Amino acid sequence: GRILDGTGNPWYAADVGIQGGRITKIKKEIDPRFARRVIDAHGLTVCPGFIDSHSHDDVYLLANPRCDEKILQGVTTNVIGNCGISVSPCPMSTRLR
């Protein structure tokens, strides 16, 4: 796919290797025989997950904790409570995840 790495550099064509949910390799060509699963992203854009650094999704998170609509937009990290208050509970176990 077309790689946009977030650095501001132009996109480039490459393969992306993922292991354990993390990007482990970005190369011009990765041998598909070593992959458990291949997703053909030819003609598509591949980029890291986006961070929504200022949202007011506190109540939305209570209604839809999976955040399906955010994921469909490429948002993988959502910052809440940045205006000094938050209605969304945040247990210590998930606070620094």
Stockholm file with secondary structure:
# STOCKHOLM 1.0

chainA/1-97         GRILDGTGNPWYAADVGIQGGRITKIKKEIDPRFARRVIDAHGLTVCPGFIDSHSHDDVYLLANPRCDEKILQGVTTNVIGNCGISVSPCPMSTRLR
#=GR chainA/1-97 SS CEECCSSSCCCEECEEEEETTEEEEEESCCCGGGCSCCCCCTTSEECCCEEECSCCCHHHHHHCTTCHHHHHTTEEEECCCTTSCCSSCCCHHHHTC
#=GC SS_cons        CEECCSSSCCCEECEEEEETTEEEEEESCCCGGGCSCCCCCTTSEECCCEEECSCCCHHHHHHCTTCHHHHHTTEEEECCCTTSCCSSCCCHHHHTC
//
